[in-house]
Amino acid sequence: MDQSAYRAEFPITETYIFLNHAAVAPVSHRVSRAVSSLAEEMCRCGIDGYPGWMEGVEAARRQAARLLGAGAHEIAFVTNTSEGLGVVAGGLNWRVGDRVLVVRPDFPSNIYPWMDLERKGVAVDYVSRREGRIQVEDLEKALRPGTRLLTVSSVDFLSGYRADLAAMGAFCRQKGLLFCVDGIQSLGLVPMDVKGCQIHFLSAGGHKWLLGPMGCGVLYVAQEVVDLVHPTSVGWKSVRGENDFFTIRLDFKPDALRFEPGSLNLLGIHGLGAALDLLFEVGVERIFEDVLEVNDLFVQGLRRRGLKIVTPLEQASRSGILSFIPKVDPEKTFHTLMEEKIMVSERKGLIRLSPHFYNSEADVRRFFEVLDRIG
């Protein structure tokens, strides 16, 4: 892989060392071009370009499905992770006495939609992480009569722990549970196989490891369970024969496209499609290998300085996130790094690093030059 050519795709590298893809990633030139090209066509051609715009939507849908190991008919476009999880939480036919199993701590996107079900008489049971990790035996202990669904993040946003989705999917299948995944901290970096992991639902915004624009993401709903979820928002595109505006019949589409109620975020979807094209051009497996190599350099440097790494480092649990405890006050460390144009996150006293495939060894050296000056 010619890294210099791909670095040139990301103009942010001209000004910043960007190590914050677990927050909001910069977009590439090709994503920017895809969005601006469509906007220009809309400006000059109006609705005349609509058939071509929709071809771009379906191309992006196919690429998203390919990334997940799913069928295109199992992919709906949503605005963000929260919306997708809300579609699942709000659309299932819950009964008083049903229960949901939620892992914590976790990012609020994968907690609040389930907490909101308590007003419907649904109980939320929590499984606590152990040093960031999730143990299947802890899931077993937390099961109660009436538990219908397990929801988990593929990667913990704080520690970077990567869940064993295959083991959890097998557990859910054995126990008769639905399996829902917040995939935003892994999708685009860690190879995903929703069928192999027996996942029923997965939601992920496109603005992190997918390198897409904000405001556009994907929701996967397995075809085998699509009829269990009633659309939380119903519109003209929810039904079969969407272009027949005069025959009114509430006949939902037979797949995940029923969850797209109206006109889509075409600019966002075209941008996401361009981002997916880039990821496939490089290769997701190769991207993951490259990110782990960069993180290995960070691990070596942090260990030499005697700094505590809180991220699990066993291979099966690794992701793109690497969190550590700095020597100096975390907020001061964060602000000094930012002043030096090194973008990271500070989360609960930790400095969180999250490089992508275009980050280089030189980026690592510069990070440690600044860190050593801080103290």
KOLTI-251187 format. One line per 2 residues: their letters; for each residue x, z, y of C-alpha. Coordinates in Angstrom, 2 decimals. Layout:
N
a) X:Z:Y  ... .
% end
This chain:
375
md) 0.00:0.00:0.00  1.33:-0.98:3.42 .
qs) 0.65:2.28:5.20  1.80:1.00:8.59 .
ay) -0.84:-1.72:8.49  -3.56:0.79:7.66 .
ra) -2.30:3.26:10.28  -2.74:0.47:12.80 .
ef) -6.40:0.36:11.80  -6.75:3.83:13.35 .
pi) -5.82:3.76:17.03  -6.10:7.55:17.20 .
te) -2.64:7.65:15.59  -1.19:6.31:18.84 .
ty) -2.05:9.57:20.61  -2.83:12.25:18.04 .
if) -1.75:13.54:14.69  -5.19:13.78:13.20 .
ln) -5.54:16.34:10.39  -9.24:17.10:10.76 .
ha) -11.22:14.71:8.56  -13.20:17.63:7.17 .
av) -14.77:17.90:10.65  -15.42:14.53:12.28 .
ap) -13.14:11.64:11.39  -12.02:8.91:13.77 .
vs) -13.34:5.46:12.97  -11.17:2.44:12.32 .
hr) -10.91:-0.77:14.29  -13.02:-2.55:11.69 .
vs) -15.81:0.01:11.94  -15.74:-0.29:15.70 .
ra) -15.84:-4.08:15.44  -18.76:-4.01:13.01 .
vs) -20.80:-1.84:15.36  -19.88:-3.71:18.54 .
sl) -20.42:-7.09:16.89  -23.92:-6.14:15.82 .
ae) -24.69:-4.67:19.24  -23.52:-7.88:20.90 .
em) -25.69:-9.95:18.58  -28.67:-7.73:19.39 .
cr) -27.89:-8.19:23.06  -27.69:-11.98:22.87 .
cg) -30.06:-12.92:20.04  -32.68:-10.20:19.84 .
id) -34.90:-10.13:16.79  -33.73:-13.57:15.74 .
gy) -30.83:-11.94:13.90  -32.98:-9.50:11.93 .
pg) -32.68:-11.18:8.50  -28.91:-11.12:8.75 .
wm) -28.92:-7.52:9.92  -30.89:-6.52:6.85 .
eg) -28.49:-8.40:4.60  -25.78:-6.17:6.06 .
ve) -27.88:-3.10:5.27  -28.29:-4.12:1.64 .
aa) -24.57:-4.90:1.34  -23.78:-1.40:2.60 .
rr) -26.33:0.06:0.18  -24.64:-1.70:-2.73 .
qa) -21.24:-0.38:-1.64  -22.59:3.16:-1.33 .
ar) -24.09:2.88:-4.80  -20.80:1.60:-6.17 .
ll) -18.98:4.57:-4.64  -21.35:6.99:-6.36 .
ga) -21.65:5.20:-9.67  -25.36:4.68:-9.03 .
ga) -27.83:1.84:-8.68  -28.56:0.44:-5.22 .
he) -32.24:1.33:-5.70  -31.19:5.00:-5.94 .
ia) -29.66:5.05:-2.44  -31.51:5.79:0.80 .
fv) -29.89:5.85:4.21  -30.33:9.09:6.17 .
tn) -28.98:10.34:9.46  -26.85:13.14:8.01 .
ts) -26.34:15.52:5.10  -28.94:17.97:6.38 .
eg) -31.66:15.35:6.49  -30.96:14.26:2.95 .
lg) -31.00:17.81:1.60  -34.16:18.43:3.60 .
vv) -35.84:15.46:1.93  -35.18:17.05:-1.46 .
ag) -36.02:20.63:-0.50  -39.14:19.62:1.40 .
gl) -40.35:16.98:-1.02  -40.31:18.73:-4.39 .
nw) -43.62:20.15:-5.59  -42.78:23.83:-5.42 .
rv) -45.01:26.54:-6.84  -45.18:30.19:-5.93 .
gd) -42.68:31.98:-8.18  -40.24:29.07:-8.40 .
rv) -36.60:29.91:-7.74  -33.56:28.08:-6.38 .
lv) -29.94:28.92:-7.18  -27.65:28.63:-4.12 .
vr) -23.88:29.13:-4.02  -22.49:31.14:-1.10 .
pd) -20.68:31.25:1.17  -21.34:27.61:1.92 .
fp) -21.88:25.37:4.91  -25.31:26.10:6.44 .
sn) -26.57:22.57:5.70  -26.83:23.60:2.07 .
iy) -28.40:26.99:2.70  -31.08:26.69:5.38 .
pw) -33.24:24.02:3.68  -33.55:26.30:0.65 .
md) -34.11:29.47:2.68  -36.98:27.70:4.40 .
le) -38.75:27.43:1.04  -39.32:31.18:1.04 .
rk) -42.36:30.58:3.26  -43.84:28.65:0.31 .
gv) -43.27:31.52:-2.09  -40.02:30.15:-3.52 .
av) -37.29:32.72:-4.16  -33.65:31.97:-3.37 .
dy) -31.02:33.51:-5.63  -27.38:33.46:-4.55 .
vs) -24.24:33.05:-6.59  -21.14:34.41:-4.88 .
rr) -17.85:32.59:-5.00  -14.82:34.37:-6.42 .
eg) -11.83:33.59:-4.19  -13.63:30.41:-3.21 .
ri) -14.26:29.38:-6.81  -17.54:28.98:-8.69 .
qv) -17.70:30.08:-12.31  -20.30:28.64:-14.67 .
ed) -20.68:32.07:-16.25  -21.74:33.41:-12.85 .
le) -24.40:30.72:-12.66  -25.61:31.82:-16.09 .
ka) -25.85:35.45:-14.96  -27.82:34.46:-11.86 .
lr) -30.50:32.53:-13.74  -33.99:33.99:-13.59 .
pg) -37.32:32.91:-15.08  -38.68:30.25:-12.77 .
tr) -35.32:28.83:-11.62  -35.83:25.09:-11.10 .
ll) -32.79:23.85:-9.18  -29.10:24.52:-8.58 .
tv) -27.54:23.32:-5.35  -23.81:23.30:-4.61 .
ss) -21.27:21.66:-2.33  -18.85:19.36:-4.11 .
vd) -16.04:20.89:-2.02  -16.11:24.20:-0.15 .
fl) -15.63:23.46:3.54  -13.56:26.62:4.07 .
sg) -11.26:27.04:1.08  -11.24:23.42:-0.09 .
yr) -12.19:24.40:-3.65  -13.52:21.40:-5.58 .
ad) -16.40:22.29:-7.85  -16.44:21.19:-11.47 .
la) -19.54:19.03:-11.07  -19.40:17.75:-14.63 .
am) -19.52:21.28:-16.03  -22.30:22.26:-13.65 .
ga) -24.27:19.14:-14.47  -23.99:19.91:-18.18 .
fc) -25.11:23.48:-17.48  -28.15:22.23:-15.55 .
rq) -29.07:19.79:-18.30  -28.82:22.54:-20.91 .
kg) -30.97:24.91:-18.85  -33.49:22.30:-17.70 .
ll) -32.53:22.58:-14.02  -32.46:19.97:-11.30 .
fc) -28.95:19.52:-9.88  -28.44:18.90:-6.15 .
vd) -25.06:18.31:-4.48  -23.89:18.36:-0.87 .
gi) -21.19:15.71:-1.19  -19.96:15.37:2.37 .
qs) -16.59:17.09:1.82  -15.58:14.85:-1.08 .
lg) -17.36:11.50:-0.89  -14.89:8.80:0.13 .
lv) -11.91:10.83:-1.06  -12.61:12.21:-4.53 .
pm) -13.91:9.66:-7.07  -17.58:10.36:-7.81 .
dv) -19.71:9.58:-10.86  -23.22:10.93:-10.35 .
kg) -24.34:9.75:-13.77  -21.39:11.26:-15.61 .
cq) -21.91:14.55:-13.76  -25.68:14.43:-14.41 .
ih) -26.49:14.88:-10.72  -30.09:14.35:-9.67 .
fl) -29.65:14.48:-5.89  -26.65:14.04:-3.59 .
sa) -26.54:13.88:0.19  -23.55:13.09:2.39 .
gg) -23.08:12.20:6.03  -20.69:9.35:6.71 .
hk) -18.54:10.89:9.46  -15.95:12.79:7.42 .
wl) -13.97:11.38:4.47  -16.08:8.21:4.45 .
lg) -14.59:7.37:7.88  -17.92:6.09:9.17 .
pm) -19.81:6.71:12.42  -21.79:9.87:13.08 .
gc) -25.53:9.71:12.58  -25.54:7.77:9.32 .
gv) -25.27:8.97:5.74  -26.56:8.43:2.23 .
ly) -29.01:10.17:-0.05  -28.85:9.57:-3.80 .
va) -31.98:10.27:-5.83  -31.74:9.52:-9.54 .
qe) -34.44:7.13:-10.65  -35.51:9.50:-13.42 .
vv) -36.62:12.13:-10.87  -37.71:10.03:-7.89 .
dl) -41.39:10.65:-8.58  -40.80:14.41:-8.37 .
vh) -40.02:14.10:-4.65  -42.78:13.32:-2.16 .
pt) -41.42:11.77:1.07  -41.26:14.37:3.82 .
sv) -41.76:11.61:6.37  -44.00:8.64:5.61 .
gw) -44.01:5.35:7.49  -44.41:1.63:7.20 .
ks) -41.23:1.15:5.18  -42.13:3.89:2.67 .
vr) -44.52:1.61:0.78  -44.52:-1.54:-1.30 .
ge) -45.33:-4.65:0.70  -43.87:-3.16:3.87 .
nd) -44.16:-6.43:5.77  -47.90:-6.76:5.17 .
ff) -49.11:-4.92:8.25  -52.81:-5.55:7.62 .
ti) -53.29:-4.36:4.04  -53.16:-0.59:4.30 .
rl) -52.48:1.05:0.96  -50.41:4.18:0.47 .
df) -48.41:2.93:-2.48  -44.89:4.35:-2.32 .
kp) -41.91:2.26:-3.28  -40.83:3.07:-6.83 .
da) -37.32:4.18:-5.91  -35.21:5.98:-3.31 .
lr) -36.13:3.45:-0.62  -39.43:5.35:-0.23 .
fe) -37.37:7.89:1.72  -36.64:5.40:4.52 .
pg) -39.88:5.67:6.52  -39.20:3.29:9.39 .
sl) -36.70:1.20:11.30  -33.16:2.05:10.26 .
nl) -30.03:2.97:12.19  -28.67:-0.56:11.87 .
lg) -25.58:0.06:13.99  -24.65:3.12:11.96 .
ih) -25.30:1.46:8.62  -23.24:-1.61:9.50 .
gl) -20.45:0.70:10.65  -20.68:2.70:7.44 .
ga) -20.62:-0.53:5.45  -17.36:-1.54:7.15 .
al) -15.90:1.90:6.39  -16.87:1.58:2.73 .
dl) -15.27:-1.86:2.58  -12.03:-0.33:3.85 .
lf) -12.13:2.48:1.29  -12.61:0.03:-1.55 .
ev) -9.87:-2.20:-0.19  -7.41:0.69:-0.39 .
gv) -8.97:2.16:-3.55  -10.58:5.60:-3.74 .
er) -8.36:6.74:-6.61  -5.29:5.70:-4.62 .
if) -6.61:7.42:-1.50  -7.04:10.69:-3.38 .
ed) -3.52:10.46:-4.78  -2.06:9.78:-1.34 .
vl) -3.91:12.67:0.28  -2.76:15.07:-2.41 .
ev) 0.83:13.88:-1.88  0.57:14.60:1.84 .
nd) -0.96:18.00:1.12  1.88:18.72:-1.31 .
lf) 4.27:18.35:1.63  2.20:20.81:3.62 .
vq) 2.14:23.22:0.68  5.93:23.08:0.36 .
gl) 6.40:23.71:4.07  3.92:26.56:4.20 .
rr) 5.49:28.25:1.19  8.98:27.97:2.68 .
rg) 7.65:29.82:5.72  6.01:32.52:3.61 .
lk) 2.50:31.67:4.74  -0.47:32.46:2.54 .
iv) -2.42:29.46:1.28  -6.02:30.30:0.38 .
tp) -6.88:26.91:-1.09  -6.85:26.78:-4.91 .
le) -3.95:24.57:-5.97  -4.70:23.93:-9.62 .
qa) -5.15:20.18:-10.00  -8.75:20.27:-11.19 .
sr) -9.83:22.26:-8.12  -7.99:20.39:-5.38 .
sg) -9.56:18.37:-2.60  -8.39:17.04:0.74 .
il) -8.73:20.44:2.45  -5.80:22.84:2.70 .
sf) -6.39:26.19:4.44  -3.81:28.85:5.26 .
ip) -3.36:32.07:7.24  -0.99:31.56:10.19 .
kv) 1.57:34.15:11.32  0.34:34.11:14.89 .
dp) -3.24:34.70:16.04  -5.32:31.88:14.50 .
ek) -7.04:30.93:17.75  -3.73:30.79:19.62 .
tf) -2.23:28.72:16.80  -5.19:26.36:16.89 .
ht) -5.17:25.89:20.66  -1.40:25.35:20.78 .
lm) -1.60:22.70:18.07  -4.42:20.99:19.95 .
ee) -2.41:21.07:23.18  0.36:19.29:21.27 .
ki) -2.15:16.62:20.17  -2.32:17.86:16.59 .
mv) -5.96:18.08:15.55  -6.87:20.72:12.96 .
se) -9.71:23.23:12.56  -9.77:26.99:12.87 .
rk) -12.30:28.53:10.52  -12.76:32.28:10.08 .
gl) -9.11:33.11:10.77  -7.77:30.17:8.76 .
ir) -6.10:26.99:9.91  -7.69:24.15:7.97 .
ls) -5.78:20.92:7.41  -7.55:17.81:6.15 .
ph) -5.41:14.64:6.24  -6.51:11.21:5.04 .
fy) -4.67:8.34:3.38  -3.12:6.98:6.58 .
ns) -1.39:10.26:7.48  2.37:10.16:6.97 .
ea) 5.36:12.32:6.22  6.25:12.07:9.91 .
dv) 2.90:13.67:10.73  3.80:16.59:8.46 .
rr) 7.22:17.03:10.10  5.72:17.05:13.57 .
ff) 3.12:19.62:12.52  5.81:22.02:11.32 .
ev) 7.96:21.45:14.42  5.09:22.73:16.52 .
ld) 4.08:25.48:14.10  7.65:26.83:14.08 .
ri) 7.65:26.99:17.89  4.42:29.01:17.83 .
g) 6.09:31.64:15.68 .
% end
